[in-house]
Amino acid sequence: MCNLLSCSLHQLVINTKLQIGKMAEKKDNNNHNKNNTSFTSAIAVSQMSIRNIPRRYILPLPHRPTLITDHKQQHCFSTRASLPIIDLSSLDDPLLRSRIVDQVSLACEEFGFFQGDECNKSTNTKCFVQVTNHGIPVSFTKDALDVAKEFFDLPNETKMRIASADIHKPVRYGTSLNHIKDKVQYWRDFIKHYSHPISTWVDSWPSDPPTYK
């Protein structure tokens, strides 16, 4: 039998050891996650014989975009989520340049992506127009999309050669935004690489497919 003081001290020692053990385990898990590059891509999930979307891709109700349906276009975003149209033709005008820059900055913060005005010309589907008069030939954007498709169609083991959990890597293949930290994953795979100046970075770009560079 131990007195109250010795029992309390004994219990304190046990609790401290347990807490230290949990902290060490958490640290090991964090180190493992930091170096962990394995993941199941959105492409791989789409090719599985599953009937329901995995829970890790399902946003909580308050975070889901608002959709409306009308007779002209099925499943379009509501007006509060509509994309702005940015006309870059005035970018060289000293009086208008700052306004265009602010529009681009706001679009990056609010939406995070751009789509050119050539989309309606190259496809028969309706799409949002966000950037007009950008001066990039349609052939350039088509070639970029074609080679991107070639890359994502490669075998998984080929793409995983440049997979990394380090968001600071200059060339990185991944899924979602950060597959380790994301509580809800985005249904997307990506390849990210630096490109300016191109002479500095082009040699680090993927060698597969050969047309990528």
KEKE-3310 file (N, C-alpha, C; in steps of 0.2 Angstrom, whole numbers, plus 5000, padded with zeros to 4 digits):
npx = (5004:5003:5005:4995:5003:5014:5008:5002:5013:5018:5008:5010:5022:5020:5010:5018:5027:5019:5014:5026:5029:5019:5021:5033:5029:5021:5030:5037:5028:5025:5038:5038:5027:5031:5041:5034:5029:5019:5004:4986:4982:4970:4966:4969:4959:4948:4948:4945:4934:4922:4907:4904:4909:4924:4925:4935:4935:4924:4917:4912:4895:4894:4904:4903:4901:4888:4876:4866:4852:4847:4837:4845:4858:4865:4868:4877:4887:4881:4877:4884:4896:4901:4913:4925:4928:4943:4951:4966:4970:4973:4984:4996:4994:4998:4989:4979:4985:4987:4974:4971:4981:4977:4965:4969:4976:4966:4958:4967:4967:4954:4949:4960:4963:4965:4956:4957:4951:4949:4943:4929:4931:4939:4932:4916:4909:4901:4910:4917:4923:4938:4950:4954:4960:4974:4985:4991:4994:4982:4987:4998:4992:4985:4995:5001:4991:4989:5002:5002:4991:4997:5007:5000:4994:5003:5011:5008:5020:5030:5026:5027:5040:5044:5037:5033:5032:5037:5033:5041:5049:5056:5051:5037:5026:5009:4994:4978:4980:4989:4993:4995:4992:4979:4963:4951:4952:4956:4949:4959:4975:4991:5005:5019:5031:5045:5047:5053:5067:5066:5078:5085:5077:5072:5079:5077:5064:5052:5057:5049:5033:5043:5040:5038:5048)
npy = (4994:5011:5028:5043:5053:5047:5038:5048:5054:5043:5040:5052:5051:5040:5046:5056:5049:5042:5053:5058:5048:5048:5060:5058:5048:5055:5064:5055:5051:5063:5066:5055:5058:5069:5065:5056:5051:5044:5041:5040:5044:5056:5052:5039:5035:5038:5028:5016:5003:5009:5015:5025:5042:5044:5047:5056:5066:5074:5089:5098:5103:5118:5123:5120:5124:5135:5130:5132:5129:5131:5134:5137:5133:5119:5116:5127:5140:5150:5168:5174:5167:5169:5170:5183:5194:5197:5209:5210:5219:5232:5233:5239:5252:5266:5273:5263:5252:5249:5246:5234:5226:5225:5218:5206:5202:5201:5191:5180:5178:5176:5165:5158:5153:5153:5156:5156:5166:5158:5146:5144:5143:5132:5122:5114:5116:5126:5138:5146:5163:5171:5178:5189:5194:5191:5188:5176:5164:5152:5140:5138:5136:5125:5115:5115:5110:5097:5091:5091:5082:5070:5068:5066:5054:5045:5030:5026:5024:5030:5044:5045:5047:5060:5064:5072:5077:5089:5105:5115:5110:5112:5105:5096:5082:5079:5077:5084:5098:5098:5083:5077:5086:5091:5091:5089:5082:5089:5085:5082:5081:5086:5094:5103:5116:5126:5140:5152:5161:5152:5146:5143:5133:5123:5111:5104:5100:5087:5072:5063:5064:5064:5075:5085:5095)
npz = (5000:4996:5002:5000:4994:4988:4979:4971:4965:4959:4949:4942:4936:4928:4919:4913:4906:4897:4890:4885:4876:4867:4861:4855:4846:4838:4833:4825:4816:4810:4803:4795:4787:4781:4772:4765:4749:4743:4736:4730:4715:4707:4695:4695:4704:4697:4688:4695:4699:4707:4715:4722:4727:4735:4753:4756:4747:4748:4751:4766:4768:4770:4763:4750:4732:4726:4715:4701:4690:4674:4659:4648:4651:4659:4676:4681:4688:4702:4701:4711:4711:4699:4686:4683:4668:4661:4652:4643:4634:4637:4645:4642:4643:4652:4660:4663:4667:4680:4685:4678:4683:4696:4694:4690:4701:4710:4705:4705:4719:4723:4714:4708:4695:4677:4661:4644:4630:4619:4620:4616:4603:4600:4605:4606:4617:4630:4640:4654:4651:4655:4653:4641:4625:4626:4618:4616:4605:4598:4594:4603:4615:4613:4610:4622:4631:4624:4627:4640:4643:4637:4647:4659:4655:4656:4663:4680:4688:4681:4682:4696:4698:4699:4710:4725:4742:4746:4745:4740:4730:4714:4703:4703:4705:4709:4719:4723:4733:4744:4748:4760:4770:4767:4773:4766:4750:4734:4718:4708:4699:4697:4689:4693:4689:4689:4677:4673:4672:4656:4652:4663:4669:4661:4659:4670:4669:4666:4657:4651:4644:4628:4621:4630:4634)
capx = (5000:5006:5001:4992:5008:5018:5003:5001:5019:5019:5004:5012:5028:5017:5007:5023:5030:5014:5014:5032:5029:5014:5025:5038:5026:5018:5035:5039:5023:5026:5043:5036:5022:5035:5045:5030:5027:5015:4997:4982:4980:4963:4965:4968:4953:4942:4948:4943:4927:4919:4901:4903:4915:4927:4924:4940:4934:4918:4917:4906:4890:4895:4910:4902:4899:4881:4874:4859:4850:4842:4835:4850:4865:4864:4874:4881:4888:4877:4880:4889:4902:4903:4920:4926:4931:4949:4954:4973:4972:4975:4989:5002:4991:5000:4983:4974:4989:4986:4968:4971:4985:4972:4960:4972:4978:4960:4956:4972:4966:4947:4948:4966:4965:4963:4955:4957:4945:4949:4940:4924:4933:4942:4927:4909:4905:4901:4914:4918:4928:4940:4955:4953:4966:4981:4990:4994:4991:4978:4991:5002:4988:4983:5001:5002:4986:4991:5007:4999:4987:5002:5010:4995:4992:5009:5010:5009:5027:5034:5025:5029:5048:5045:5032:5036:5028:5040:5030:5046:5052:5055:5047:5034:5020:5006:4987:4975:4985:4995:4989:4997:4989:4972:4958:4947:4956:4953:4949:4964:4982:4995:5013:5021:5038:5047:5048:5055:5068:5066:5084:5087:5073:5070:5083:5074:5057:5051:5060:5044:5035:5049:5038:5037:5052)
capy = (5000:5017:5033:5047:5057:5042:5036:5053:5054:5037:5041:5058:5048:5036:5050:5059:5044:5041:5060:5059:5043:5051:5066:5055:5045:5061:5067:5050:5052:5069:5065:5050:5061:5074:5062:5052:5054:5039:5044:5038:5050:5057:5048:5032:5034:5038:5022:5011:5001:5011:5018:5032:5046:5043:5053:5061:5071:5077:5095:5099:5107:5125:5124:5118:5129:5135:5128:5133:5126:5135:5131:5138:5130:5115:5116:5133:5143:5156:5174:5176:5163:5169:5172:5190:5194:5202:5211:5212:5224:5239:5232:5243:5259:5268:5275:5258:5246:5247:5243:5227:5222:5224:5213:5199:5200:5199:5184:5175:5177:5173:5160:5154:5150:5157:5152:5160:5167:5154:5140:5143:5142:5126:5116:5115:5117:5132:5138:5153:5167:5175:5182:5190:5198:5190:5188:5170:5160:5146:5134:5137:5133:5118:5111:5114:5105:5091:5088:5089:5075:5065:5067:5062:5047:5040:5025:5029:5023:5036:5050:5046:5048:5067:5065:5074:5080:5095:5110:5120:5107:5116:5101:5091:5079:5077:5077:5089:5104:5095:5077:5075:5090:5092:5087:5087:5083:5091:5080:5085:5079:5092:5094:5110:5117:5133:5140:5158:5161:5145:5143:5140:5127:5118:5105:5100:5097:5079:5069:5059:5062:5067:5082:5090:5100)
capz = (5000:4996:5004:4995:4991:4984:4974:4966:4962:4954:4944:4938:4932:4922:4914:4910:4902:4892:4886:4881:4871:4862:4858:4851:4841:4834:4829:4820:4811:4806:4799:4790:4782:4777:4767:4761:4743:4740:4736:4725:4711:4706:4689:4697:4708:4692:4684:4699:4699:4713:4713:4726:4728:4742:4757:4757:4741:4749:4755:4770:4765:4770:4759:4743:4728:4724:4708:4698:4684:4670:4652:4644:4653:4665:4681:4680:4695:4703:4700:4716:4710:4692:4685:4680:4662:4661:4645:4644:4629:4640:4650:4640:4644:4658:4664:4664:4669:4688:4686:4675:4688:4702:4692:4689:4708:4714:4702:4708:4726:4723:4710:4707:4689:4671:4655:4639:4626:4613:4622:4612:4596:4599:4607:4605:4624:4634:4646:4657:4648:4660:4651:4634:4622:4630:4613:4615:4599:4600:4593:4608:4621:4611:4611:4630:4633:4622:4630:4647:4642:4636:4653:4664:4652:4657:4668:4686:4691:4678:4685:4703:4699:4701:4715:4731:4747:4748:4741:4738:4725:4708:4699:4707:4703:4715:4719:4727:4734:4748:4749:4767:4775:4765:4776:4760:4744:4728:4713:4703:4699:4695:4688:4694:4688:4687:4670:4671:4665:4654:4651:4669:4672:4656:4659:4675:4667:4664:4650:4648:4637:4625:4618:4636:4633)
cpx = (5004:5002:4999:4997:5012:5014:5002:5007:5020:5015:5006:5018:5025:5014:5012:5026:5026:5014:5020:5032:5024:5017:5030:5035:5023:5024:5038:5034:5024:5032:5042:5032:5026:5039:5040:5027:5021:5007:4993:4980:4972:4961:4965:4962:4947:4942:4946:4936:4923:4912:4900:4909:4918:4926:4929:4940:4928:4918:4911:4901:4891:4900:4909:4899:4891:4880:4867:4858:4845:4841:4841:4857:4864:4870:4879:4882:4883:4881:4885:4896:4904:4910:4921:4929:4937:4951:4961:4975:4975:4981:4995:5000:4993:4994:4978:4978:4987:4980:4968:4975:4981:4967:4963:4974:4972:4957:4961:4969:4959:4946:4954:4967:4962:4961:4954:4951:4944:4945:4934:4925:4936:4937:4920:4905:4906:4906:4915:4924:4931:4946:4954:4959:4972:4986:4994:4991:4987:4982:4995:4998:4986:4989:5002:4997:4987:4996:5006:4995:4992:5005:5006:4993:4998:5008:5012:5016:5031:5033:5027:5037:5049:5040:5036:5031:5031:5037:5035:5050:5051:5051:5044:5027:5016:4998:4984:4979:4991:4991:4990:4993:4982:4968:4953:4951:4952:4954:4953:4971:4985:5002:5014:5029:5039:5048:5051:5062:5069:5073:5087:5084:5072:5073:5080:5067:5057:5054:5054:5037:5040:5047:5037:5041:5052)
cpy = (5006:5023:5038:5050:5053:5040:5041:5054:5049:5038:5047:5055:5044:5041:5054:5055:5043:5047:5060:5054:5045:5056:5063:5051:5050:5063:5062:5051:5058:5069:5060:5054:5066:5071:5057:5055:5049:5042:5040:5044:5050:5053:5041:5030:5033:5031:5015:5009:5003:5015:5024:5035:5045:5049:5058:5067:5075:5083:5095:5104:5115:5127:5122:5124:5129:5134:5130:5130:5130:5132:5132:5134:5126:5116:5121:5136:5149:5162:5176:5173:5164:5172:5179:5189:5199:5203:5214:5217:5230:5238:5237:5250:5261:5270:5269:5252:5244:5244:5236:5223:5220:5218:5206:5197:5197:5192:5178:5173:5174:5166:5155:5151:5155:5153:5157:5161:5162:5147:5139:5141:5135:5120:5118:5116:5124:5132:5145:5156:5171:5180:5183:5195:5197:5189:5181:5166:5154:5140:5133:5134:5126:5113:5110:5109:5098:5087:5086:5083:5069:5063:5063:5056:5042:5035:5028:5029:5029:5042:5051:5047:5055:5069:5067:5078:5087:5100:5115:5117:5111:5112:5096:5089:5078:5077:5081:5095:5101:5088:5074:5079:5092:5088:5084:5087:5085:5086:5083:5082:5085:5090:5102:5110:5124:5134:5147:5160:5153:5142:5140:5134:5122:5111:5101:5098:5090:5078:5065:5063:5066:5074:5087:5096:5104)
cpz = (5000:4999:4998:4991:4986:4978:4968:4962:4957:4948:4939:4934:4926:4917:4910:4905:4896:4887:4882:4875:4866:4858:4853:4845:4836:4830:4823:4814:4806:4801:4794:4785:4778:4771:4763:4755:4740:4741:4730:4721:4709:4699:4690:4700:4702:4688:4688:4698:4705:4711:4717:4727:4735:4746:4758:4752:4743:4753:4760:4767:4765:4765:4751:4739:4727:4717:4707:4692:4680:4663:4647:4645:4659:4669:4680:4687:4695:4702:4705:4715:4703:4691:4681:4673:4662:4654:4646:4639:4631:4645:4648:4641:4651:4663:4666:4667:4676:4689:4684:4680:4694:4700:4692:4696:4711:4711:4705:4716:4727:4720:4709:4700:4683:4666:4650:4634:4620:4614:4618:4605:4595:4601:4606:4612:4626:4639:4648:4653:4654:4658:4643:4631:4625:4625:4612:4610:4602:4599:4599:4614:4619:4612:4618:4633:4631:4625:4637:4647:4641:4643:4658:4661:4653:4662:4675:4689:4687:4681:4692:4704:4701:4707:4721:4736:4749:4743:4738:4732:4718:4703:4703:4704:4709:4714:4724:4728:4738:4751:4757:4772:4773:4769:4771:4754:4738:4723:4707:4704:4696:4693:4689:4693:4687:4680:4668:4675:4662:4653:4657:4671:4667:4657:4665:4674:4665:4657:4647:4649:4634:4623:4624:4635:4627)
residu = (MET:CYS:ASN:LEU:LEU:SER:CYS:SER:LEU:HIS:GLN:LEU:VAL:ILE:ASN:THR:LYS:LEU:GLN:ILE:GLY:LYS:MET:ALA:GLU:LYS:LYS:ASP:ASN:ASN:ASN:HIS:ASN:LYS:ASN:ASN:THR:SER:PHE:THR:SER:ALA:ILE:ALA:VAL:SER:GLN:MET:SER:ILE:ARG:ASN:ILE:PRO:ARG:ARG:TYR:ILE:LEU:PRO:LEU:PRO:HIS:ARG:PRO:THR:LEU:ILE:THR:ASP:HIS:LYS:GLN:GLN:HIS:CYS:PHE:SER:THR:ARG:ALA:SER:LEU:PRO:ILE:ILE:ASP:LEU:SER:SER:LEU:ASP:ASP:PRO:LEU:LEU:ARG:SER:ARG:ILE:VAL:ASP:GLN:VAL:SER:LEU:ALA:CYS:GLU:GLU:PHE:GLY:PHE:PHE:GLN:GLY:ASP:GLU:CYS:ASN:LYS:SER:THR:ASN:THR:LYS:CYS:PHE:VAL:GLN:VAL:THR:ASN:HIS:GLY:ILE:PRO:VAL:SER:PHE:THR:LYS:ASP:ALA:LEU:ASP:VAL:ALA:LYS:GLU:PHE:PHE:ASP:LEU:PRO:ASN:GLU:THR:LYS:MET:ARG:ILE:ALA:SER:ALA:ASP:ILE:HIS:LYS:PRO:VAL:ARG:TYR:GLY:THR:SER:LEU:ASN:HIS:ILE:LYS:ASP:LYS:VAL:GLN:TYR:TRP:ARG:ASP:PHE:ILE:LYS:HIS:TYR:SER:HIS:PRO:ILE:SER:THR:TRP:VAL:ASP:SER:TRP:PRO:SER:ASP:PRO:PRO:THR:TYR:LYS)
# end
